[in-house]
């Protein structure tokens, strides 16, 4: 078992307030949220719960800070972001343990993937602060005096105050995906973390302050979605909303933002197909498919939750996938031997178990799993289901748990039809060594990312986002410049 350090215990035990204008402040209402360890159901902390009045205070603080931060030299923003990455890296153990206690994921994953990815992404993003540029133009204008000289160019300016709303499945990483690009571009931020997992966002705010960012550059307001989240989405002082979460909530956020013509990026749900062609290496494909669905307990928007396997290898593949699931150890995320931790909450556990019962009702065969696995905590066993029709809810809807449905296909035409027969289009993966077939399939698949012989292959340099109801806009890569700046055209006659 990973030990909880005295410093982490002391941090958890302290009074957790909102973070506005560079300091902790009480919520206007005096309300609070209890934070639970999903492996034990014990309360581990209590945080202030903000509402509309607190969002208003945070937006005002961010707007005041924006007047200064937007004028900071790009090299200053870059250096502060690099310092922030160093500071997080220095406290990687603390961030990982708090993330595990809050979310439930294995602490080994929290440190090696979540925290390490945050550090890497902030360093990558820091470099963009000094590379935001415009273009010079030679415009065709209405007639002007022959002796007139024309100077024309575009410039990029920070969009303003960013409202960031992040989910509970990757609390720290999704926060970094929103906060780092905004700060690099010269924007300021009001962050609303998920009510189930607010802790690492509050710790991050403290570190941002310690590193030396101006007060009000990052403000954190934990609270309920229908209170703090709704107030942030519809606030007229917000220039951009960056949201990651469910499609249903994303639509509400988008509608509220549109009332003020607030810019949005919405990274929403997914139901990613994993496609196993007849020539695939079955051992590699089964291991890859297991990682696609069981990583982070299946609580990932890119989770490979429906698998299409060529009929000639279906049974053999299912056997190997079941073996992969059998090898996964359930337990507390603080146990370093744990491979599958609990789901984030009792509500999510019941939701996932409900889908498994629906699969049984629809005639599905539970090849392995199907239950809680452990009596204490919010656990669900790794579950593999076969025999469901394409129209089943478990095939069509996002489950967000360690549950996967395996189906057969006979040829590539049927495979494309099945893979695209869904309202989502976030990601997909293909397992095959036949690159000719792979390259023919890739243009046919409705997905923002297509991975070959692997899954969850996300990198800071690659744009990330989805087709159809998986959202609008892209994150990561140079897309961050587009989404956190406005273009201004300048034409000078002289």
C-alpha positions as CSV (number, residue, x, y, z in Angstrom):
1,X,0.0,0.0,0.0
2,X,1.2,3.5,-0.8
3,X,1.5,5.5,2.3
4,X,-0.2,8.8,2.7
5,X,2.4,11.4,3.8
6,X,1.9,13.7,6.7
7,X,1.8,16.6,4.4
8,X,-1.0,15.2,2.3
9,X,-3.0,14.2,5.4
10,X,-2.6,17.8,6.7
11,X,-3.6,19.2,3.4
12,X,-6.7,17.0,3.2
13,X,-7.7,17.9,6.8
14,X,-7.6,21.7,6.3
15,X,-10.5,23.9,5.4
16,X,-10.8,24.0,1.6
17,X,-12.2,27.3,0.3
18,X,-12.8,28.7,-3.1
19,X,-9.7,30.2,-4.7
20,X,-10.5,33.7,-6.1
21,X,-8.1,36.5,-6.8
22,X,-5.1,34.7,-5.6
23,X,-6.4,33.7,-2.2
24,X,-8.8,31.3,-0.5
25,X,-12.3,32.8,0.1
26,X,-15.5,31.5,1.6
27,X,-18.5,30.7,-0.5
28,X,-21.2,33.4,-0.3
29,X,-23.8,30.8,0.7
30,X,-21.6,29.0,3.2
31,X,-22.4,25.7,1.5
32,X,-19.9,22.9,1.2
33,X,-19.4,19.6,-0.6
34,X,-18.2,16.4,1.0
35,X,-15.5,14.5,-0.9
36,X,-15.3,10.7,-0.7
37,X,-12.7,8.0,-1.3
38,X,-14.5,5.7,-3.8
39,X,-12.5,2.7,-2.6
40,X,-13.7,3.0,1.0
41,X,-16.7,5.4,0.8
42,X,-15.1,7.4,3.6
43,X,-15.2,11.2,3.5
44,X,-11.7,12.5,3.0
45,X,-12.3,16.2,2.7
46,X,-14.9,19.0,2.6
47,X,-14.7,21.9,0.2
48,X,-16.7,25.1,-0.2
49,X,-19.4,24.9,-2.8
50,X,-19.7,28.0,-4.9
51,X,-22.8,29.4,-6.7
52,X,-23.7,32.2,-9.0
53,X,-22.4,35.0,-6.7
54,X,-19.1,33.3,-6.4
55,X,-18.8,32.8,-10.1
56,X,-19.4,36.5,-10.5
57,X,-16.7,37.3,-8.1
58,X,-14.3,35.0,-9.8
59,X,-15.1,36.4,-13.3
60,X,-14.5,39.9,-12.0
61,X,-11.1,38.8,-10.5
62,X,-10.2,37.2,-13.8
63,X,-11.2,40.2,-15.8
64,X,-9.1,42.5,-13.6
65,X,-6.1,40.2,-13.9
66,X,-6.6,39.9,-17.7
67,X,-5.8,43.6,-18.1
68,X,-2.3,42.8,-16.8
69,X,-1.7,39.3,-17.9
70,X,-2.6,39.9,-21.6
71,X,0.3,42.5,-21.7
72,X,2.8,40.1,-20.2
73,X,5.7,39.4,-22.5
74,X,5.3,35.9,-24.2
75,X,8.7,34.9,-22.7
76,X,7.3,35.7,-19.2
77,X,4.3,33.5,-19.8
78,X,6.5,30.7,-21.1
79,X,8.8,30.9,-18.1
80,X,6.0,30.8,-15.6
81,X,4.4,27.8,-17.3
82,X,7.7,26.0,-17.2
83,X,8.1,26.9,-13.6
84,X,4.6,25.5,-13.0
85,X,5.5,22.2,-14.7
86,X,8.6,22.0,-12.5
87,X,6.6,22.7,-9.3
88,X,4.0,20.0,-10.2
89,X,6.8,17.5,-11.0
90,X,8.4,18.2,-7.6
91,X,5.1,17.4,-5.9
92,X,4.2,14.5,-8.2
93,X,3.6,12.1,-5.3
94,X,1.3,14.5,-3.5
95,X,-0.7,15.1,-6.7
96,X,-0.9,11.4,-7.5
97,X,-2.1,10.4,-4.0
98,X,-4.7,13.1,-3.8
99,X,-6.0,12.2,-7.3
100,X,-6.2,8.6,-6.3
101,X,-8.0,9.2,-3.0
102,X,-10.4,11.6,-4.8
103,X,-11.0,9.6,-8.1
104,X,-10.2,6.0,-7.2
105,X,-7.7,5.3,-10.0
106,X,-4.6,3.3,-9.2
107,X,-1.9,5.5,-7.8
108,X,0.7,4.0,-10.1
109,X,-1.5,5.2,-13.0
110,X,-2.1,8.6,-11.4
111,X,1.6,9.2,-11.1
112,X,3.0,7.6,-14.3
113,X,0.2,8.7,-16.6
114,X,-2.0,11.6,-15.2
115,X,0.7,13.7,-13.4
116,X,3.4,12.9,-15.8
117,X,1.2,13.8,-18.8
118,X,0.2,17.1,-17.0
119,X,3.9,18.0,-16.6
120,X,4.7,17.1,-20.2
121,X,1.6,18.9,-21.6
122,X,2.3,22.1,-19.7
123,X,5.9,22.1,-21.0
124,X,4.7,21.6,-24.5
125,X,2.1,24.3,-24.2
126,X,4.6,26.8,-22.7
127,X,6.5,26.8,-25.9
128,X,3.5,28.1,-27.8
129,X,3.5,31.3,-25.7
130,X,6.4,32.6,-27.8
131,X,5.1,31.3,-31.1
132,X,1.8,33.0,-31.5
133,X,2.1,35.1,-34.6
134,X,0.2,36.7,-37.5
135,X,0.7,37.0,-41.2
136,X,1.6,39.9,-43.6
137,X,-0.7,40.3,-46.5
138,X,-0.9,42.0,-50.0
139,X,-4.6,42.9,-50.2
140,X,-6.6,43.9,-53.2
141,X,-8.3,47.1,-52.2
142,X,-10.7,49.5,-54.0
143,X,-8.8,52.2,-56.0
144,X,-6.5,54.3,-53.9
145,X,-4.0,57.0,-54.9
146,X,-1.1,55.5,-56.9
147,X,1.4,57.0,-54.4
148,X,-0.3,55.3,-51.4
149,X,1.5,52.5,-49.6
150,X,-0.5,49.7,-48.1
151,X,0.6,47.7,-45.0
152,X,-1.7,44.8,-44.1
153,X,-1.3,42.1,-41.5
154,X,-3.1,39.9,-39.0
155,X,-2.4,39.6,-35.3
156,X,-3.5,37.2,-32.7
157,X,-4.8,38.5,-29.4
158,X,-6.0,36.5,-26.3
159,X,-9.7,35.8,-26.4
160,X,-10.2,37.1,-22.8
161,X,-11.6,35.4,-19.7
162,X,-12.0,31.6,-20.1
163,X,-14.5,29.6,-18.3
164,X,-13.2,26.0,-17.9
165,X,-15.5,23.1,-16.9
166,X,-13.8,19.8,-16.4
167,X,-15.0,16.2,-15.7
168,X,-14.2,13.7,-12.9
169,X,-12.5,11.0,-14.9
170,X,-9.1,12.8,-15.4
171,X,-9.5,15.8,-13.0
172,X,-6.0,17.1,-13.1
173,X,-5.2,16.3,-16.7
174,X,-8.4,17.8,-18.1
175,X,-7.7,20.9,-16.0
176,X,-4.2,21.2,-17.5
177,X,-5.7,20.8,-21.0
178,X,-7.8,23.9,-20.4
179,X,-5.7,26.1,-18.1
180,X,-2.3,25.8,-19.7
181,X,-3.3,26.9,-23.3
182,X,-5.4,29.7,-21.9
183,X,-2.5,31.1,-19.8
184,X,0.0,30.6,-22.7
185,X,-2.2,32.7,-24.9
186,X,-2.5,35.5,-22.4
187,X,-6.0,34.6,-21.1
188,X,-7.2,34.3,-17.5
189,X,-9.3,31.4,-16.2
190,X,-12.3,30.6,-14.0
191,X,-12.2,26.9,-13.4
192,X,-15.2,24.8,-12.2
193,X,-14.0,21.3,-11.3
194,X,-16.4,18.4,-11.1
195,X,-18.1,18.2,-7.8
196,X,-17.0,14.6,-7.2
197,X,-13.3,15.4,-7.7
198,X,-12.3,19.0,-6.8
199,X,-9.2,18.4,-4.8
200,X,-6.3,18.5,-7.3
201,X,-7.7,21.6,-8.9
202,X,-7.5,23.4,-5.6
203,X,-4.0,22.1,-5.0
204,X,-3.0,23.3,-8.5
205,X,-4.4,26.8,-7.7
206,X,-2.1,27.0,-4.7
207,X,0.9,25.9,-6.8
208,X,0.0,28.5,-9.5
209,X,0.0,31.1,-6.8
210,X,3.3,30.0,-5.3
211,X,5.0,30.0,-8.7
212,X,4.2,33.7,-9.2
213,X,1.3,34.0,-11.6
214,X,-0.6,37.3,-11.0
215,X,-3.5,37.0,-8.6
216,X,-6.7,36.3,-10.4
217,X,-5.0,34.6,-13.4
218,X,-6.5,31.2,-12.2
219,X,-9.6,31.1,-10.1
220,X,-11.2,27.9,-8.9
221,X,-14.8,27.6,-7.9
222,X,-15.9,24.1,-6.9
223,X,-19.7,23.6,-6.9
224,X,-22.6,21.8,-8.3
225,X,-23.1,21.8,-12.1
226,X,-26.6,23.2,-12.1
227,X,-25.4,26.1,-9.8
228,X,-21.7,27.0,-10.4
229,X,-21.5,25.4,-13.9
230,X,-24.6,26.9,-15.2
231,X,-23.7,30.4,-13.9
232,X,-20.3,30.1,-15.5
233,X,-21.7,28.9,-18.9
234,X,-24.1,31.8,-19.1
235,X,-22.0,34.6,-17.6
236,X,-21.7,37.6,-19.9
237,X,-18.2,38.3,-18.6
238,X,-16.8,35.1,-20.0
239,X,-15.3,35.2,-23.5
240,X,-14.8,31.5,-24.0
241,X,-16.1,28.3,-22.5
242,X,-13.8,25.2,-22.6
243,X,-15.9,22.2,-21.6
244,X,-15.2,18.4,-21.3
245,X,-18.1,16.2,-20.2
246,X,-21.2,14.4,-21.4
247,X,-22.9,15.3,-24.6
248,X,-26.2,16.1,-22.8
249,X,-24.5,18.6,-20.4
250,X,-22.3,19.9,-23.3
251,X,-25.4,20.8,-25.2
252,X,-26.8,22.8,-22.2
253,X,-23.4,24.6,-21.9
254,X,-23.4,25.4,-25.6
255,X,-26.9,26.8,-25.5
256,X,-26.1,29.0,-22.5
257,X,-22.9,30.2,-24.1
258,X,-24.6,31.1,-27.3
259,X,-26.9,33.6,-25.5
260,X,-23.8,35.8,-25.1
261,X,-22.0,34.6,-28.3
262,X,-19.4,33.1,-26.1
263,X,-16.8,31.1,-28.0
264,X,-16.8,27.3,-27.1
265,X,-14.9,24.2,-27.4
266,X,-16.9,21.2,-26.4
267,X,-15.2,17.8,-26.0
268,X,-18.1,15.4,-25.3
269,X,-19.0,11.8,-25.2
270,X,-17.7,8.8,-27.2
271,X,-18.5,5.2,-28.0
272,X,-15.3,4.2,-29.7
273,X,-15.2,1.1,-31.9
274,X,-12.3,-1.3,-31.8
275,X,-12.0,-3.1,-35.2
276,X,-10.1,-6.4,-35.4
277,X,-9.4,-7.5,-38.9
278,X,-8.9,-11.2,-39.8
279,X,-5.1,-10.9,-40.2
280,X,-4.6,-9.3,-36.8
281,X,-2.2,-10.7,-34.2
282,X,-4.8,-12.0,-31.7
283,X,-2.6,-11.6,-28.7
284,X,-1.7,-8.0,-29.5
285,X,-5.3,-7.3,-30.4
286,X,-6.8,-8.8,-27.2
287,X,-4.2,-6.9,-25.1
288,X,-4.9,-3.7,-26.9
289,X,-8.7,-4.1,-26.7
290,X,-8.4,-4.8,-23.0
291,X,-6.4,-1.6,-22.5
292,X,-8.9,0.3,-24.6
293,X,-11.8,-0.5,-22.3
294,X,-10.3,-1.2,-18.9
295,X,-7.9,1.7,-18.7
296,X,-9.1,4.1,-16.0
297,X,-11.9,1.6,-15.2
298,X,-13.5,2.4,-18.6
299,X,-14.1,6.0,-17.4
300,X,-12.7,7.6,-20.5
301,X,-14.5,9.3,-23.4
302,X,-12.3,7.4,-25.8
303,X,-12.9,4.0,-24.2
304,X,-13.1,1.2,-26.7
305,X,-16.4,0.0,-25.5
306,X,-17.6,-1.8,-28.6
307,X,-15.4,-4.3,-30.4
308,X,-16.1,-5.6,-34.0
309,X,-14.1,-8.8,-34.7
310,X,-14.1,-10.7,-38.0
311,X,-16.3,-13.8,-37.8
312,X,-13.4,-16.1,-38.6
313,X,-11.5,-15.2,-35.4
314,X,-14.4,-14.1,-33.1
315,X,-14.4,-17.0,-30.7
316,X,-10.7,-17.2,-30.4
317,X,-10.5,-13.4,-29.8
318,X,-13.2,-13.5,-27.1
319,X,-11.3,-16.2,-25.3
320,X,-8.1,-14.2,-25.2
321,X,-10.0,-11.0,-24.2
322,X,-11.6,-12.9,-21.3
323,X,-8.1,-14.1,-20.2
324,X,-7.0,-10.5,-20.2
325,X,-9.9,-9.5,-18.0
326,X,-9.2,-12.4,-15.6
327,X,-5.7,-11.1,-15.0
328,X,-6.8,-7.7,-13.8
329,X,-6.8,-7.2,-10.1
330,X,-9.5,-5.1,-8.4
331,X,-8.7,-3.1,-5.3
332,X,-8.0,0.2,-3.7
333,X,-6.1,2.6,-5.9
334,X,-3.6,3.1,-3.0
335,X,-2.5,-0.6,-3.4
336,X,0.3,-0.6,-6.0
337,X,-0.8,-4.1,-7.2
338,X,-4.3,-2.8,-8.2
339,X,-5.0,-2.7,-11.9
340,X,-8.7,-1.8,-11.7
341,X,-9.8,0.7,-9.1
342,X,-13.4,1.7,-8.1
343,X,-15.7,3.9,-10.2
344,X,-15.9,7.5,-9.0
345,X,-19.2,7.3,-7.1
346,X,-22.1,5.2,-6.0
347,X,-24.2,6.9,-8.7
348,X,-21.8,5.8,-11.4
349,X,-21.5,2.3,-10.1
350,X,-25.3,1.9,-10.1
351,X,-25.5,3.4,-13.6
352,X,-22.9,0.9,-15.0
353,X,-24.5,-2.1,-13.2
354,X,-27.8,-1.0,-14.7
355,X,-26.4,-1.3,-18.2
356,X,-25.1,-4.8,-17.5
357,X,-28.6,-5.8,-16.3
358,X,-30.0,-4.3,-19.5
359,X,-27.6,-6.4,-21.5
360,X,-28.9,-9.5,-19.8
361,X,-32.4,-8.5,-20.6
362,X,-31.5,-8.0,-24.2
363,X,-30.2,-11.6,-24.5
364,X,-26.5,-10.8,-24.1
365,X,-24.1,-13.4,-22.7
366,X,-21.8,-12.2,-19.9
367,X,-18.5,-13.9,-20.7
368,X,-16.8,-12.6,-17.6
369,X,-17.6,-10.1,-14.8
370,X,-21.1,-8.6,-14.5
371,X,-21.0,-7.8,-10.8
372,X,-19.4,-5.5,-8.2
373,X,-16.4,-7.8,-7.5
374,X,-15.8,-6.3,-4.0
375,X,-18.4,-5.5,-1.3
376,X,-16.8,-2.3,-0.1
377,X,-16.4,0.7,-2.4
378,X,-17.8,1.6,-5.8
379,X,-16.4,-1.3,-7.8
380,X,-17.5,-3.0,-11.0
381,X,-15.8,-6.1,-12.4
382,X,-14.2,-6.0,-15.9
383,X,-17.1,-7.2,-18.0
384,X,-17.2,-8.7,-21.5
385,X,-20.5,-9.2,-23.2
386,X,-21.3,-11.0,-26.5
387,X,-24.5,-11.8,-28.4
388,X,-26.1,-8.3,-28.4
389,X,-27.8,-6.8,-31.4
390,X,-26.5,-3.5,-32.9
391,X,-29.5,-1.6,-31.6
392,X,-28.9,-2.6,-27.9
393,X,-28.4,0.3,-25.5
394,X,-25.1,-1.2,-24.4
395,X,-23.9,-1.0,-28.0
396,X,-25.3,2.5,-28.7
397,X,-24.9,4.4,-25.4
398,X,-21.8,5.5,-23.5
399,X,-21.6,3.4,-20.4
400,X,-18.4,4.9,-18.9
401,X,-17.4,1.8,-17.0
402,X,-15.3,-1.4,-17.5
403,X,-17.9,-3.0,-19.8
404,X,-17.3,-4.0,-23.4
405,X,-19.5,-5.6,-26.1
406,X,-18.0,-7.8,-28.7
407,X,-19.8,-8.4,-32.1
408,X,-19.0,-10.1,-35.4
409,X,-18.6,-8.7,-38.9
410,X,-18.2,-10.5,-42.2
411,X,-16.5,-8.0,-44.5
412,X,-15.2,-4.4,-44.5
413,X,-18.4,-2.9,-45.9
414,X,-20.3,-4.3,-42.9
415,X,-17.6,-3.2,-40.5
416,X,-17.8,0.4,-41.7
417,X,-21.5,0.4,-41.4
418,X,-21.4,-1.0,-37.9
419,X,-18.6,1.2,-36.7
420,X,-20.3,4.4,-37.9
421,X,-23.8,3.3,-36.7
422,X,-23.6,5.5,-33.6
423,X,-24.2,9.1,-32.7
424,X,-20.7,9.6,-31.5
425,X,-17.4,10.0,-33.4
426,X,-14.6,10.7,-31.0
427,X,-12.1,7.9,-31.6
428,X,-11.6,4.4,-33.2
429,X,-8.9,1.8,-33.4
430,X,-8.0,-0.8,-36.0
431,X,-5.9,-3.9,-35.3
432,X,-4.3,-5.3,-38.4
433,X,-1.0,-5.7,-40.2
434,X,-2.5,-5.2,-43.6
435,X,-1.8,-1.6,-44.2
436,X,-3.6,-1.6,-47.5
437,X,-6.8,-2.5,-45.8
438,X,-6.1,-0.1,-42.9
439,X,-5.5,2.8,-45.2
440,X,-8.7,2.0,-47.1
441,X,-10.7,1.9,-43.8
442,X,-9.4,5.1,-42.2
443,X,-11.1,7.6,-44.5
444,X,-14.4,5.7,-44.0
445,X,-14.5,5.9,-40.2
446,X,-16.4,8.8,-38.6
447,X,-13.9,9.6,-35.8
448,X,-11.7,12.5,-34.9
449,X,-8.8,10.1,-34.1
450,X,-8.1,6.7,-35.6
451,X,-5.4,4.6,-34.0
452,X,-3.8,1.5,-35.5
453,X,-2.6,-1.4,-33.4
454,X,-3.1,0.6,-30.2
455,X,-5.7,2.7,-28.4
456,X,-5.7,5.9,-26.3
457,X,-2.7,7.1,-28.4
458,X,-3.1,10.8,-27.4
459,X,-0.2,13.2,-27.7
460,X,0.1,16.9,-27.1
461,X,1.2,17.5,-30.7
462,X,-1.9,15.9,-32.2
463,X,-5.3,17.6,-32.5
464,X,-7.9,15.9,-30.3
465,X,-11.7,16.1,-30.7
466,X,-14.6,14.4,-32.3
467,X,-17.1,14.2,-35.1
468,X,-20.9,14.2,-34.8
469,X,-22.2,14.4,-31.2
470,X,-18.7,14.0,-29.7
471,X,-18.3,17.8,-29.7
472,X,-16.9,20.8,-31.6
473,X,-13.4,22.1,-31.9
474,X,-10.1,20.5,-31.2
475,X,-7.7,20.5,-28.2
476,X,-4.0,20.0,-28.0
477,X,-1.5,20.7,-30.9
478,X,-1.5,24.1,-32.6
479,X,-5.3,24.1,-32.2
480,X,-4.8,25.8,-28.9
481,X,-3.8,29.0,-30.7
482,X,-7.0,29.0,-32.7
483,X,-9.2,28.5,-29.7
484,X,-7.7,30.8,-27.2
485,X,-7.0,33.8,-29.4
486,X,-8.9,36.1,-31.7
487,X,-7.7,37.2,-35.1
488,X,-7.5,40.9,-35.9
489,X,-7.0,42.2,-39.4
490,X,-5.0,45.5,-39.7
491,X,-4.8,47.6,-42.9
492,X,-2.8,50.8,-43.0
493,X,-2.7,53.3,-45.8
494,X,0.3,55.5,-45.7
